[in-house]
Amino acid sequence: MKALVKEKAQPGLRLADVPQPEAGPGDVLIKVLRTGICGTDLHIRNWDGWARQTIRTPLVIGHEFVGEVVGTGRDVTDIKAGDRVSGEGHLVCGKCRNCLAGRRHLCRATVGLGVGRDGAFAEYVALPASNVWVHRVPVDLDVAAIFDPFGNAVHTALSFPLVGEDVLITGAGPIGLMAAAVARHAGARNVVVTDVSEERLDLARKIGVDLALNVSGARIADGQRQLGLREGFDIGLEMSGRPEALRDMIANMTHGGRIAMLGLPTGEFPVDWARIVTSMITIKGIYGREMFETWYAMSVLLEGGLDLAPVITGRYDYRDFETAFDDAASGRGGKVILDWTA
């Protein structure tokens, strides 16, 4: 089969012929229809410091996908051929304390699809049945392909109650945009998104945020005044991984404010811990999705009318992957989709 492969320990990817995976007794074999390009895939393509430490070549990359079941192992009873499915990209051990307590997203032995094992940027992918999410109601293929990052956005945005709250989101990348849509849908009073890309801020405006603020020429405090907020933001969703974004967020939170952090910094950096202590600010780290409570929430949000169409800005045939990856890396658009059905 055709697959996007990280063949060597150097920058770049190659479209190559690789063996088609087989489904073990507890596995599901899936014909891939669409995939979404993630920041992780860009790191692997660039072969940056994180990738050099994490990835073992050769590797089929990719973890955001939707497909159709074409085969199941003998022990699989609740998934059948023809089901349309997405996949939870974190494969857990099932034996540690957190797994046994039902907190699988906290498994210390997690293996990432397309990171620690061959992934979904291919014509077929095999996954344990326990990692397969069946779409029981119709979902647009492009949206179903990005359930993995959509789950990151939902997990982050719904970490704290949002109804009637003033929400600050730093970083208008694809997940930040999806989190803004969730916050708006969930009943936040004001939703403010910051970034330095006017193209991405325009996408935030299409989603319906109350203020899209370009922090290359303005401060979050300016946004507060523009909206008439006197005590700061109640909820912060940090999606950028930028030190200056988190520091400015902390400086503009109300007393007792709550921050959920999904953005992954490239290194350590200082913050005003005295402000965090004296303002009694809660900071929660987010990684991945809650399995599978977040997935239920995603499906229900879409059934309730949440529209993710503005977040998807690029669609390419998988053979045009170089152009698609350049688009995703430009920092100007939203999610980029690869079509594997040609």
Buried (B, 14 or more C-beta within 10 A) or exposed (E): BBBBBBEEEEEEBEBBEBEEBEBBEBBBBBBBBBBBBBBBBBBBBBBBEBBEEBBEEBBBBBBBBBBBBBBBBEEBEEBEEEBBBBBBBBBBBEEBEBBEEEBBBBBEEBEBBBBBBBBBBBBBBBBBBBBBBBBEEEBEBBBBBBBBBBBBBBBBBBBBEBEEBBBBBBBBBBBBBBBBBBBBBBEBBBBBBBBBBEBBBBBBBBBEBBBBBBBEEEBBEEBBEEBEBEEBBBBBBBBBBBBEBBBBBBBBBBEEBBBBBBBBBEEEEEBBEEEBEEBEBBBEEBBBBBBBBBBEBBBEBBEEEBEBEBBBBBBBEBBEBEEBBEBBBEEBBBBBBBBBEE
